[in-house]
Amino acid sequence: SRPAVKVPRWTQSAGVTQRVRQHLWREGMGRHPKTQAASGAAAWSPGTGSGQPAPEAAGSPDDPEPSAANRRKEPERRDSRKRRERKRLLEINMGEQPIFSARAHVFQIDPTTKRNWIPASKHAVTVSFFYDSTRNVYRIISVGGTKAIINSTITPNMTFTKTSQKFGQWADSRANTVYGLGFNSEQQLAQVSARVVLTLEGD
């Protein structure tokens, strides 16, 4: 066998040509590329001298997968975060209690055109009336997931208008928008409309 030869550093450059590789093979610094290709051996790599591919650079190990216990707890953590976010969005005080709820499709007026309705929810959601006895304040609240779709304080000058048999709307000057509610029945619309009237009367 040929004695081991110290491989010049420049041979490790990616710019080494086929002719130079043949010269290195004759000098005992690697197998001929054509010979390796025919025998199915590993591709020649300058600097190894043995015809074997250079070892891969050591890297940091892959991040370990979460344990089964952590995977089981992750949904609980997500649910807990959602509950905290939902509570934060509602900002319900100790004296604030729900007094009425209904299911409806929620819309908001297009802020650009002031004419078209933009759906605020993909499906019907729960719309609730809350009363804060400590402040004597009523609010209309609706939450979709962790997002507050409606957070509207009922003021004395507010008017709930029925624009069709199953649709009603009101303007919220504080939020600078107009909300719309679409119901599945006329009865549901009538109940919400009556609740607004009672609320404005202080019942």
C-alpha positions as CSV (number, residue, x, y, z in Angstrom):
1,S,0.0,0.0,0.0
2,R,1.0,3.6,-0.6
3,P,2.3,5.5,2.4
4,A,0.1,8.2,3.8
5,V,0.6,11.6,2.3
6,K,-0.3,14.8,3.9
7,V,-3.0,16.4,1.9
8,P,-2.4,20.1,0.9
9,R,-5.1,22.4,2.3
10,W,-5.8,23.9,-1.2
11,T,-7.0,20.5,-2.4
12,Q,-10.1,20.9,-0.2
13,S,-11.3,23.8,-2.3
14,A,-14.5,23.3,-4.2
15,G,-12.7,24.6,-7.3
16,V,-10.5,21.5,-7.7
17,T,-10.7,20.4,-11.4
18,Q,-10.9,16.9,-12.8
19,R,-7.3,17.1,-14.0
20,V,-6.1,18.0,-10.6
21,R,-8.0,15.2,-9.0
22,Q,-6.4,12.7,-11.4
23,H,-3.0,14.1,-10.4
24,L,-3.9,13.7,-6.7
25,W,-5.0,10.1,-7.4
26,R,-1.6,9.3,-9.0
27,E,0.1,10.8,-5.9
28,G,-1.9,8.5,-3.6
29,M,-4.3,11.0,-2.2
30,G,-7.5,9.3,-3.3
31,R,-9.1,6.9,-5.7
32,H,-9.7,7.8,-9.3
33,P,-13.2,9.3,-9.7
34,K,-14.0,7.1,-12.7
35,T,-12.9,4.0,-10.9
36,Q,-15.1,4.8,-7.9
37,A,-18.1,5.6,-10.1
38,A,-17.7,2.2,-11.9
39,S,-17.4,0.3,-8.6
40,G,-20.3,2.1,-6.9
41,A,-18.0,3.4,-4.1
42,A,-18.5,6.6,-2.3
43,A,-17.7,9.8,-4.2
44,W,-14.1,11.0,-4.0
45,S,-13.5,13.8,-1.5
46,P,-10.2,15.7,-1.4
47,G,-8.6,15.5,2.0
48,T,-9.8,12.0,3.0
49,G,-7.2,10.0,1.2
50,S,-9.1,6.8,1.6
51,G,-11.8,7.3,-1.0
52,Q,-14.5,7.5,1.7
53,P,-16.7,10.6,2.0
54,A,-15.5,13.2,4.5
55,P,-17.3,13.0,7.9
56,E,-20.2,15.4,8.3
57,A,-19.6,18.3,10.6
58,A,-20.9,17.7,14.1
59,G,-23.9,19.7,14.8
60,S,-26.3,20.2,17.7
61,P,-28.7,17.4,18.3
62,D,-32.3,17.8,17.1
63,D,-34.7,19.3,19.6
64,P,-36.2,16.5,21.6
65,E,-39.9,15.8,21.0
66,P,-42.3,16.7,23.8
67,S,-43.0,13.9,26.1
68,A,-46.4,12.2,26.1
69,A,-47.3,13.9,29.4
70,N,-46.6,17.3,27.9
71,R,-48.6,16.5,24.7
72,R,-51.6,15.6,26.9
73,K,-51.3,18.8,28.9
74,E,-50.9,21.1,25.9
75,P,-54.7,21.1,25.0
76,E,-55.4,22.0,28.7
77,R,-52.9,24.8,28.5
78,R,-54.5,26.2,25.3
79,D,-58.0,26.0,26.8
80,S,-56.8,27.7,29.9
81,R,-55.2,30.5,27.9
82,K,-58.5,30.9,25.9
83,R,-60.5,31.1,29.1
84,R,-58.2,33.8,30.5
85,E,-58.3,35.8,27.2
86,R,-62.1,35.4,27.0
87,K,-62.4,36.8,30.6
88,R,-60.1,39.6,29.8
89,L,-62.0,40.6,26.7
90,L,-65.3,40.6,28.6
91,E,-63.9,42.4,31.6
92,I,-66.8,41.2,33.7
93,N,-66.9,42.8,37.1
94,M,-68.1,41.0,40.2
95,G,-71.4,42.8,40.0
96,E,-71.9,42.2,36.3
97,Q,-74.4,39.4,35.5
98,P,-75.9,38.1,32.2
99,I,-79.7,38.8,32.0
100,F,-80.5,37.7,28.5
101,S,-78.9,35.7,25.7
102,A,-79.8,34.8,22.1
103,R,-78.1,33.3,19.0
104,A,-77.5,35.5,16.0
105,H,-75.3,36.2,13.1
106,V,-73.3,39.3,13.8
107,F,-72.4,42.0,11.3
108,Q,-70.6,45.4,11.3
109,I,-71.1,48.2,8.8
110,D,-68.3,48.7,6.3
111,P,-66.3,51.7,7.6
112,T,-65.5,52.8,4.1
113,T,-68.8,52.7,2.3
114,K,-71.1,53.0,5.4
115,R,-73.6,51.0,3.4
116,N,-72.5,47.3,3.1
117,W,-72.5,44.8,5.9
118,I,-69.3,42.8,6.8
119,P,-69.8,39.5,8.7
120,A,-68.1,39.6,12.1
121,S,-68.8,35.8,12.7
122,K,-68.8,32.8,10.3
123,H,-71.6,31.2,12.3
124,A,-74.4,32.2,14.7
125,V,-72.9,33.1,18.0
126,T,-74.3,33.9,21.5
127,V,-75.2,37.5,22.0
128,S,-75.7,38.4,25.7
129,F,-77.0,41.3,27.7
130,F,-75.0,42.0,30.9
131,Y,-76.0,44.3,33.7
132,D,-73.4,45.8,36.1
133,S,-75.3,46.6,39.3
134,T,-72.4,48.5,40.9
135,R,-72.3,51.0,38.0
136,N,-75.9,50.6,36.7
137,V,-74.5,49.9,33.2
138,Y,-75.9,47.5,30.6
139,R,-73.7,46.0,27.9
140,I,-74.2,43.8,24.8
141,I,-71.5,41.2,24.6
142,S,-70.6,38.6,22.1
143,V,-67.3,36.6,21.9
144,G,-66.2,34.3,19.2
145,G,-63.3,32.1,20.4
146,T,-61.0,34.6,22.0
147,K,-62.1,37.6,20.0
148,A,-64.7,40.1,21.3
149,I,-67.1,40.5,18.4
150,I,-69.4,42.9,20.2
151,N,-68.6,44.9,23.3
152,S,-71.2,47.7,23.2
153,T,-72.4,49.7,26.2
154,I,-76.1,50.6,26.0
155,T,-76.6,54.3,26.3
156,P,-79.9,56.3,26.8
157,N,-79.8,57.6,23.2
158,M,-79.3,54.2,21.6
159,T,-82.0,53.0,19.2
160,F,-82.4,49.4,18.1
161,T,-84.0,49.4,14.7
162,K,-85.7,46.4,13.0
163,T,-84.9,46.8,9.3
164,S,-86.5,43.5,8.2
165,Q,-88.4,40.6,9.7
166,K,-85.2,38.9,11.0
167,F,-82.6,41.7,11.1
168,G,-82.0,44.5,13.5
169,Q,-79.2,47.1,14.0
170,W,-78.0,49.8,16.3
171,A,-75.2,52.4,16.2
172,D,-72.5,52.5,18.8
173,S,-71.0,55.9,19.0
174,R,-68.2,54.9,21.3
175,A,-67.0,52.1,19.0
176,N,-67.8,54.3,16.0
177,T,-69.6,51.5,14.2
178,V,-73.0,50.1,13.5
179,Y,-73.8,46.5,14.6
180,G,-76.3,44.3,12.9
181,L,-77.9,41.0,14.1
182,G,-79.4,38.4,11.8
183,F,-81.8,35.9,13.5
184,N,-83.3,32.6,12.4
185,S,-86.8,33.6,13.4
186,E,-88.9,36.7,13.8
187,Q,-89.6,35.7,17.4
188,Q,-85.9,35.9,18.3
189,L,-85.6,39.4,16.8
190,A,-88.7,40.5,18.7
191,Q,-87.2,39.2,22.0
192,V,-84.0,41.1,21.5
193,S,-85.8,44.2,20.5
194,A,-88.0,44.0,23.6
195,R,-85.0,43.5,25.8
196,V,-83.3,46.6,24.4
197,V,-86.5,48.6,25.1
198,L,-86.7,47.3,28.7
199,T,-83.0,48.0,29.2
200,L,-83.4,51.6,28.1
201,E,-86.4,51.9,30.5
202,G,-84.2,50.8,33.3
203,D,-85.8,47.4,33.9
